[in-house]
Amino acid sequence: MTAALTLINDHATRIVEYTITPSADVPVPHLPSRIVPLAVTGFRLTYTGRRGTAWDLEIVTCKGNHAPNGEMGRAFRSQQDHYPHHASTGRPAWLNALMDTAADPDAPLPRQLAGFTRTHDSARRSIAFEISGDSEIPQWHPLNMPTPSPLRPDHVRFNYVAEDNAWRLDAAEFEGPWVATGQQPGPNQNRGQKPYYPTSGGSSLRGAPPWVLSLVGRHSLPPELAAV
């Protein structure tokens, strides 16, 4: 059995979070001047990548307190989203400088702006393919007998996760019609799914056909994204 893959989609998201000391003020747009600026104590950077492109900084979420007259006892928590691709009008200079440097998620942030401490760095990436060919995944009855109509996958999705930029394959999800060996699927053929979890101890791959094991092995890590 053979399985040829055609790329359908490739989407990645990365979240990096920092604390900041001392806090830095961000004015609140479109609100009365009596609303004090947000004293930013931390922020979250959201990046995306599509079809292997470099990480693109899409959102900077500033988190902190509104403290009237600096009285933290009367403060309330809030957050603001800022979009690097939008006009910089109204943003403080320190935030624009931060966005420029943080365009590369692996670049150290300049200490002259403030004291930054990275507290979180995680990512997810999903790569989907169309499968052509006659490859099958046997399905089994409780009596340990194969069903007469195995799963014939026509799509597979590899889901990857990362912590601190160390990637692993979390799941390989196969989808397709139930088709008897040697037959072609009809227009209203029943469909099913078969997920495998390679890093869950290996038990989910027990009994997987050789072509699945080979495919999962070749896609155990995602291809590198382009450099920023």
MIBATI-402547 format. One line per field, with one value per residue (C-alpha): residue in one letter; x, y, z negated. Coordinates in nm, 2 decimals, decimal comma. Layout:
N
rest a|...
c1 X|...
c2 Y|...
c3 Z|...
END
This chain:
228
rest m|t|a|a|l|t|l|i|n|d|h|a|t|r|i|v|e|y|t|i|t|p|s|a|d|v|p|v|p|h|l|p|s|r|i|v|p|l|a|v|t|g|f|r|l|t|y|t|g|r|r|g|t|a|w|d|l|e|i|v|t|c|k|g|n|h|a|p|n|g|e|m|g|r|a|f|r|s|q|q|d|h|y|p|h|h|a|s|t|g|r|p|a|w|l|n|a|l|m|d|t|a|a|d|p|d|a|p|l|p|r|q|l|a|g|f|t|r|t|h|d|s|a|r|r|s|i|a|f|e|i|s|g|d|s|e|i|p|q|w|h|p|l|n|m|p|t|p|s|p|l|r|p|d|h|v|r|f|n|y|v|a|e|d|n|a|w|r|l|d|a|a|e|f|e|g|p|w|v|a|t|g|q|q|p|g|p|n|q|n|r|g|q|k|p|y|y|p|t|s|g|g|s|s|l|r|g|a|p|p|w|v|l|s|l|v|g|r|h|s|l|p|p|e|l|a|a|v
c1 0,00|0,12|0,02|0,11|0,06|-0,05|-0,02|-0,36|-0,29|-0,01|-0,09|0,11|0,05|0,30|0,24|0,52|0,46|0,67|0,66|0,79|0,96|0,91|0,57|0,53|0,23|0,01|-0,26|-0,62|-0,74|-1,10|-1,17|-1,19|-0,87|-0,98|-0,92|-0,56|-0,32|-0,27|0,03|0,17|0,31|0,32|0,24|0,16|0,29|0,09|0,26|0,13|0,29|0,12|0,25|0,60|0,64|0,84|0,67|0,46|0,38|0,01|-0,10|0,07|-0,16|-0,06|-0,18|-0,17|-0,36|-0,55|-0,45|-0,60|-0,34|-0,10|-0,31|-0,27|-0,54|-0,80|-0,65|-0,84|-0,69|-0,73|-0,56|-0,53|-0,46|-0,22|-0,16|0,19|0,05|-0,18|-0,06|0,15|-0,04|-0,12|0,11|0,40|0,75|0,85|0,58|0,67|1,03|0,92|0,72|1,02|1,25|0,98|0,92|1,16|1,02|1,37|1,54|1,63|1,43|1,65|1,72|1,72|1,35|1,27|1,34|1,17|1,14|1,01|0,76|0,59|0,67|0,44|0,34|0,10|0,12|-0,12|-0,02|-0,29|-0,24|-0,46|-0,38|-0,40|-0,36|-0,51|-0,36|-0,58|-0,60|-0,76|-1,04|-1,10|-1,41|-1,41|-1,36|-1,02|-1,13|-1,08|-1,39|-1,47|-1,44|-1,11|-1,06|-0,91|-0,77|-0,79|-0,67|-0,42|-0,35|-0,03|-0,06|0,26|0,31|0,62|0,74|1,03|1,07|1,12|0,87|0,71|0,43|0,12|-0,12|-0,16|-0,53|-0,64|-0,98|-1,15|-1,43|-1,49|-1,43|-1,39|-1,05|-1,04|-1,36|-1,40|-1,59|-1,94|-2,08|-2,24|-1,98|-1,96|-1,66|-1,45|-1,14|-0,83|-0,60|-0,26|-0,07|0,30|0,43|0,17|0,38|0,36|0,06|-0,17|0,07|0,04|-0,11|-0,07|0,01|0,37|0,28|0,13|0,44|0,66|0,45|0,44|0,82|0,89|0,67|0,78|0,90|0,76|0,97|1,15|0,97|1,14|1,38|1,24
c2 0,00|0,35|0,69|1,02|1,34|1,68|1,98|2,15|2,37|2,46|2,70|2,77|2,99|3,09|3,26|3,42|3,60|3,84|4,03|4,38|4,58|4,86|4,89|5,11|5,33|5,29|5,55|5,43|5,54|5,66|5,71|6,03|6,17|6,10|5,73|5,68|5,50|5,13|5,05|4,75|4,47|4,21|4,13|3,85|3,83|3,63|3,51|3,32|3,13|3,01|2,75|2,77|3,15|3,32|3,40|3,71|3,92|3,99|4,10|4,25|4,22|4,45|4,35|4,56|4,79|5,12|5,28|5,63|5,86|5,57|5,42|5,05|4,97|5,12|4,96|4,73|4,48|4,53|4,45|4,61|4,46|4,64|4,54|4,60|4,61|4,90|5,26|5,35|5,67|5,70|5,43|5,52|5,51|5,22|5,00|5,07|4,99|4,67|4,57|4,63|4,41|4,14|4,09|3,80|3,58|3,45|3,79|3,92|4,23|4,54|4,60|4,97|4,97|4,79|4,47|4,18|3,83|3,56|3,35|3,14|3,02|2,77|2,70|2,48|2,39|2,19|2,06|1,90|1,68|1,51|1,14|0,97|0,60|0,28|0,27|0,12|0,12|-0,21|-0,17|-0,45|-0,60|-0,67|-1,04|-0,94|-0,99|-0,72|-0,55|-0,61|-0,24|-0,09|0,29|0,43|0,77|1,05|1,32|1,33|1,61|1,63|1,83|1,95|2,13|2,30|2,43|2,67|2,61|2,23|2,06|1,72|1,54|1,53|1,36|1,22|1,22|1,01|1,06|0,88|0,65|0,29|0,10|-0,28|-0,37|-0,34|-0,13|0,24|0,47|0,57|0,93|0,88|0,65|0,64|0,81|0,77|0,88|0,71|0,92|0,82|0,98|0,90|1,06|0,92|0,62|0,46|0,24|0,41|0,30|-0,07|-0,25|0,04|-0,07|-0,02|0,26|0,46|0,39|0,51|0,82|0,91|0,86|1,09|1,36|1,33|1,69|1,98|2,14|2,45|2,78|3,05|3,28|3,61
c3 0,00|0,08|-0,05|0,13|-0,06|0,07|-0,17|-0,24|-0,53|-0,78|-1,07|-1,38|-1,69|-1,96|-2,29|-2,48|-2,81|-3,02|-3,34|-3,34|-3,63|-3,70|-3,55|-3,24|-3,17|-2,86|-2,80|-2,75|-2,41|-2,35|-2,72|-2,93|-3,06|-3,42|-3,35|-3,46|-3,23|-3,26|-3,47|-3,27|-3,49|-3,22|-2,86|-2,62|-2,26|-2,01|-1,70|-1,39|-1,11|-0,79|-0,55|-0,69|-0,70|-0,98|-1,31|-1,27|-1,58|-1,55|-1,90|-2,21|-2,51|-2,79|-3,14|-3,45|-3,69|-3,68|-4,00|-4,07|-4,20|-4,23|-4,51|-4,44|-4,71|-4,47|-4,16|-3,92|-3,68|-3,31|-2,98|-2,63|-2,29|-2,06|-1,70|-1,55|-1,20|-1,28|-1,29|-1,59|-1,67|-2,04|-2,15|-2,39|-2,25|-2,48|-2,34|-1,98|-2,06|-2,23|-1,92|-1,69|-1,90|-1,98|-1,61|-1,66|-1,94|-2,02|-2,04|-2,39|-2,49|-2,55|-2,92|-2,87|-2,81|-3,14|-3,33|-3,13|-3,26|-3,03|-3,21|-2,94|-2,59|-2,42|-2,06|-1,86|-1,49|-1,28|-0,93|-0,72|-0,41|-0,16|-0,11|0,22|0,27|0,14|-0,21|-0,48|-0,86|-0,98|-1,24|-1,49|-1,65|-2,02|-1,93|-1,78|-1,43|-1,16|-1,02|-0,65|-0,57|-0,70|-0,72|-0,40|-0,50|-0,25|-0,50|-0,79|-1,03|-1,23|-1,55|-1,72|-2,05|-2,19|-2,53|-2,53|-2,15|-2,19|-1,95|-1,96|-1,77|-1,99|-1,75|-1,40|-1,31|-1,01|-0,85|-0,56|-0,44|-0,55|-0,23|-0,17|-0,03|0,34|0,36|0,43|0,19|0,29|0,28|-0,07|-0,22|-0,59|-0,73|-1,04|-1,22|-1,37|-1,59|-1,71|-2,00|-1,95|-2,27|-2,50|-2,59|-2,25|-2,33|-2,07|-1,79|-1,89|-1,59|-1,35|-1,00|-0,88|-0,64|-0,94|-1,15|-0,86|-0,81|-1,18|-1,20|-0,91|-1,05|-1,41|-1,40|-1,20|-0,93|-1,03|-0,99|-0,79|-0,98|-1,10
END
